[in-house]
Amino acid sequence: MSILYISEFSRAMFDNLGEPVMAPDWDSLVAEQNVPITIASVQSAPLNSATKFVLCSNDAVCSYAYGANPTAVATAHRVPANADRFYGVTGGTNRIAVIANT
């Protein structure tokens, strides 16, 4: 079965000048989720309230959606297989949905 792996982080890293870099701070990992990629849209659990960034990694071609009650569709936000994507998010009640795509 294909999986969308979601890693939730609460903060970004900073360089030696105090400037943020485009990478989450590994020590700020607050949750991880695995969501099956199927022919129907499947939602994650609500993101942790401390989550500010997510790393989404999928092992099959799929489409994502994000929000309080998202429905992923195969005609939007297509992501290739074996992709890693970072997103800024609002944790708490928002979720990520995924659906198989070609």
Secondary structure, 3 states (H helix, E strand, C coil): CCEEEEEEECCEEECCCCCEEEEECHHHEEEEEEEECCCCCEECCCCCCCCCEEEEEECCCEEEEEECCCCCCCCCCEECCCEEEEEECCCCCCEEEEEECC
